[in-house]
């Protein structure tokens, strides 16, 4: 493997992630911090944010705090004012701090839902959203342009170049003010949340302080090994929560990922697709909170949302896969809610970023407004707007996918006529029976991602099996 940092440090869809002590080393993190400092000094000034200030935070992973101190020291050595979180915190809390403290950018040391051996480096914009490719490409381009400026961390703090602040306190105040605690206060719903050992910690408990909600937390302590699994809110990693909710009578089961920006739901031992969570949040905000605007989903979002928008005269926006596209729309349009199939939910009158804790609070608030538990609310929504079953899979291929043209030419799929084709991100085939199938090729690996949705679990599985066979021809 090349040891050249320019070859090692590559940003993906949401930051640079690598294995700790392999390529995610203190030296490489310092090199990347220096590249970010160059970007701040050369490019960030152009957007008119003064003074040059960067917020830095970190999650519960192994050495995250130490890596954040390295980043802070390098930035401070470059004459950039640094605001460092006093404790591990959710990514949205750092994003909010970046915006509220008028920073030119933010940095979070986190690998989100990756396995415990990974760590990562996320960049946030002045608005609090995820840095787009224009920014990450520029930062990558500055790697090695200047030698790393060095300053001992404790000295930087002592000289006031790095200020250590309690970002959690401000975040907690914001989310408690966002939801209607007055309405929630007397409700007696029973809620359980699996924190997955992530940086969400006991924040939901703190947010609900003073209410009658009976909240139980699972895996809320710090465990850099994540209990031998990975902090990703998918059914295969939630066996304990699924078992507990199957036996116990809970009105709502919530899940956070490693940096608390994604959400999942489990009801009575059943995993609820994030697709349905977006529909629930949007319905609540529009119907109960009176929020105006459109709803944003990705190209592989559920048809239920199309039906909901059509029935209620709500504008529907559809984007390529990736929250950054949703984030961009949230900055330019009035949006009720936006979400991706992985569980990231963007909310109105907030930062253009995902927030799993706030999304969970709003689902609880929805039960209070509707005076029903989530099982009943979901059932009524599906009866009105359609019950769909969504699945996805990844297919390892022998080589890179060169073209998806053969998919676009298909006229039928499993006996159903293709009635619509979308190809702005992969290829999506809409079928005559209100089902669809979609394939997307990875740009970096020989992997084909397949998605399908229909009105029956059997049909959805058949569509994914079809995709597996289809992959052999590409």
Order of alpha helices (4+ residues) and beta strands (2+ residues): alpha-beta-alpha-beta-alpha-beta-alpha-beta-beta-alpha-alpha-beta-alpha-alpha-beta-alpha-beta-alpha-beta-beta-beta-alpha-beta-alpha-beta-alpha-beta-beta-alpha-alpha-beta-alpha-beta-beta-beta-beta-beta-alpha
